[in-house]
Amino acid sequence: KSMKKIDNRVLVLLSTYNGSRFLTELLDSVLNQNGVDVSILIRDDGSKDNTVDILKKYVDKNDNITLIEGKNIGVIGSFNSLIENPLTKNFRWMAFCDQDDIWLPDKLSSALEKLQSKSDQNSPMLYCSNTTLVDSQLNEIGMSYNKEFSFGKNTAIVRNIATGCTEVFNQAAAEKYRIGIGKFPELHDYWMYLVCSFFGTVIYDFNSRILYRQHENNTVGMLPHKSISRAIKNLFTHERGNRVKTLKGFIEAYHLDLSKEDLLLISSLANYRSSFCQRL
């Protein structure tokens, strides 16, 4: 049998900001991935601590790390800048990365294995996974999700199951994502999840391949999902307004590519304020 050549090169996209506290552990865990050829593209978002000094030491020792010292534009802008970087065009596979987690050694290899098992390799593809929640000292708090759930387009418009630091995606997903840059007020992970839900494939791994650190400086934290009351409360906070803006932006960016059914589905939530029935 002739072996089909497998492309196991992955470009990790890391945005840093005042992250010196946990950065060394994170970088070591990314560099120590098994069975993949890792490169790291880092954009520092104007750190005021010694984050850049730490990064420069790693750049000096590793020719697979590229560092961009940027101005402070915030986490959304920083990740968008990374995914628009010309270097990304040289890679079939990319992964988002946060500055304070620890990646288990098989995080990327297990993602690629699942992605490469799918037949339609030319459409947008996204792998994401469960996370092991730990405190700042790496003591385990629990899993993000304790039981399996189903997901699809209907759930994607109301709930983001894709945690950014677990996301691994292909060039086709990145290309589609780039079209929407500037049209969404939420984090990169949700936009990538929407893109792949409506135009490609989403693979969710219920096993965790990452220690997802919860601490006082998290940009976004995640406590174990326990309470329905908390979910209902979230419906009445700023999150809902953001979600509506995001879905309107999604329609604006991709209306020519969406099917009539999908347009109707997304519009039903994006325009929920238009009538009492829609609100219900």
Rosetta blueprint (number, residue, H / E / L):
1 K L
2 S L
3 M L
4 K L
5 K L
6 I L
7 D L
8 N L
9 R E
10 V E
11 L E
12 V E
13 L E
14 L E
15 S E
16 T E
17 Y L
18 N L
19 G L
20 S L
21 R L
22 F L
23 L H
24 T H
25 E H
26 L H
27 L H
28 D H
29 S H
30 V H
31 L H
32 N L
33 Q L
34 N L
35 G L
36 V L
37 D E
38 V E
39 S E
40 I E
41 L E
42 I E
43 R E
44 D E
45 D E
46 G L
47 S L
48 K L
49 D L
50 N L
51 T H
52 V H
53 D H
54 I H
55 L H
56 K H
57 K H
58 Y H
59 V H
60 D H
61 K H
62 N L
63 D L
64 N L
65 I E
66 T E
67 L E
68 I E
69 E E
70 G E
71 K L
72 N L
73 I L
74 G L
75 V H
76 I H
77 G H
78 S H
79 F H
80 N H
81 S H
82 L H
83 I H
84 E H
85 N L
86 P H
87 L H
88 T H
89 K H
90 N H
91 F L
92 R L
93 W E
94 M E
95 A E
96 F E
97 C E
98 D L
99 Q L
100 D L
101 D L
102 I E
103 W E
104 L L
105 P L
106 D L
107 K H
108 L H
109 S H
110 S H
111 A H
112 L H
113 E H
114 K H
115 L H
116 Q H
117 S L
118 K L
119 S L
120 D L
121 Q L
122 N L
123 S L
124 P L
125 M E
126 L E
127 Y E
128 C E
129 S E
130 N E
131 T E
132 T E
133 L E
134 V E
135 D L
136 S L
137 Q L
138 L L
139 N L
140 E E
141 I E
142 G E
143 M E
144 S L
145 Y L
146 N L
147 K L
148 E L
149 F L
150 S L
151 F L
152 G L
153 K H
154 N H
155 T H
156 A H
157 I L
158 V L
159 R L
160 N L
161 I L
162 A L
163 T L
164 G H
165 C H
166 T H
167 E L
168 V E
169 F E
170 N E
171 Q H
172 A H
173 A H
174 A H
175 E H
176 K H
177 Y H
178 R H
179 I H
180 G L
181 I L
182 G L
183 K L
184 F L
185 P L
186 E L
187 L L
188 H H
189 D H
190 Y H
191 W H
192 M H
193 Y H
194 L H
195 V H
196 C H
197 S H
198 F H
199 F H
200 G L
201 T E
202 V E
203 I E
204 Y E
205 D E
206 F E
207 N E
208 S E
209 R E
210 I E
211 L E
212 Y E
213 R E
214 Q L
215 H L
216 E L
217 N L
218 N L
219 T L
220 V L
221 G L
222 M L
223 L L
224 P L
225 H L
226 K L
227 S L
228 I H
229 S H
230 R H
231 A H
232 I H
233 K H
234 N H
235 L H
236 F L
237 T L
238 H H
239 E H
240 R H
241 G H
242 N H
243 R H
244 V H
245 K H
246 T H
247 L H
248 K H
249 G H
250 F H
251 I H
252 E H
253 A H
254 Y H
255 H L
256 L L
257 D L
258 L L
259 S L
260 K H
261 E H
262 D H
263 L H
264 L H
265 L H
266 I H
267 S H
268 S H
269 L H
270 A H
271 N L
272 Y H
273 R H
274 S H
275 S L
276 F H
277 C H
278 Q H
279 R H
280 L L
